[in-house]
Amino acid sequence: MKLFFTLYAMLVSIVCCSQPIVGDWKGELDIQGMKLPLLVHIIPAGDSFIATMDSPAQGAKGIKADTTEWINGQLSLVINSIRLRYVGKLLGADSIAGTFTQMNTSLPLGLARIKDSAFVYNRPQTPRPKFNYKAEEVTIKNEEQGNLLAGTLTTPYNKKDFPVVVMITGSGAQDRDETLFGHKPFLVIADHFTNNGIGVLRMDDRGVSGSEKGKKDATSADFATDISSAVNFLVKKGHKKIGLVGHSEGGMIAPMVAVQNKNVKFIVTMAGPGIPVDSLMLIQNREVSRTSGVSTKDISESIAASRKIFSLLTSYSGNDIKTALKAKLKTWLDADTTRSEDQKETFISQQMAQVTSPWFLYFIKFNPDAFLSQVKVPVLAINGAKDVQVAAKENLYGIEKSLQKAGNKNFEVVELPGLNHLFQEAKTGAVSEYATIEQTISPTVLKLMTDWILKITKQMK
């Protein structure tokens, strides 16, 4: 479950107009302890200039410029669509000192001229060719909705009757490798599984890379139809021991598909929800804020506000949630003397855009027990003890109780000490560590999942 940092919406564009500014520049935003690297590339174009920006941590590259001013050694960039402004002063030939402002948040952002513009994370676990297994590029059609999904199917050489899994990414549009901050956890998992005799199908999410966007305003229920179609694709290729491995929201989707598609023979849920999502999100709010250094007072106020919003979203039974929420937000903000009227309107607009989307409305009302309590196939549920996004104890306990309610006799629930939401070996579990930790996924997790899958599928016909 990715966090909704507004500053991560880095659809930034830049244009400049003077030779001293031409070249490649690198900077780094510090957002509550999380480092977000940015690259700016500026080239001449006639009497003006064209610039593009990369945000390596988000997999964004070549974002074309909008407008800019370059006057008396000062660079001014404005992106109206996301209310972003950057003002920087050229210092010598190789550095710019400036301020990045978005909405009502201002952060220092220095840019340094670089010769090699390629930003490369050190990710030692990322597999490199040549691979000791077959990798096949595939296209899968959603049998219910018609959208096409692009993916990679890796299978072991010279082996028959092997298990195969469909990988399911977490929330937000992600590629088949679940790329984040240079990490490619699904590629690392696929490589380890396939080298140990387990086939893997991983796909780009809707609208990412080779996959079609599909219907407008899709929810987790729609994404479940993608995964079910992928399972049936594997059945048509002759596979029988088919399982699902879902991370975060993917761990929520896996039980949905298993209940609806009898071709699913087992599930691995990695940091999947086990309690109602509105409760999960309140815990996430608290833990993410705590590990980011937010004061106890601010945490309490934030949770109180979120609880009010979630309560309205989950209990509303009318047909105009946007109007109802906007009225409530205005009422709640009337007593707020710390914000100007413009700031209040900005806050309301931000909240409206985030929490009234069909995806979020479905998500916040979701109770995983509705599906987990029907799952009969073997389940491995794992979570890191330092996970601040999907708290281990509460959610694993919920999964266990739901599976017991289902009468499921073949499941394991494992809390893994020292691991965060990405299953990295972490110090605090804070989101700010994700990018700084070189490890993509703990070898302990890779072995645990591999051994469990091979063990339970060995007994299958």
Secondary structure, 3 states (H helix, E strand, C coil): CCCCCHHHCCCCCECCCCHHHCEEEEEEEEECCEEEEEEEEEEEECCEEEEEEEEHHHCEEEEECCEEEEECCEEEEEEHHHCEEEEEEEECCCEEEEEEEECCEEEEEEEEEECCCCCCCCCCCCCCCCCCCEEEEEEEECCCCCCEEEEEEEECCCCCCCCEEEEECCCCCCCCCCCECCECHHHHHHHHHHHCCCEEEEECCCCCCCCCCCCCCCCHHHHHHHHHHHHHHHHHCCCCCEEEEEECHHHHHHHHHHHHCCCEEEEEEECCCCCCHHHHHHHHHHHHHHHCCCCHHHHHHHHHHHHHHHHHHHHCCCCCHHHHHHHHHHHHHCCCCCCCHHHHHHHHHHHHHHHCCHHHHHHHCCCCHHHHCCCCCCEEEEEECCCCCCCHHHHHHHHHHHHHHCCCCCEEEEEECCECCCCCECCCCCCCHHHHCCCCCCHHHHHHHHHHHHHHHHCCC
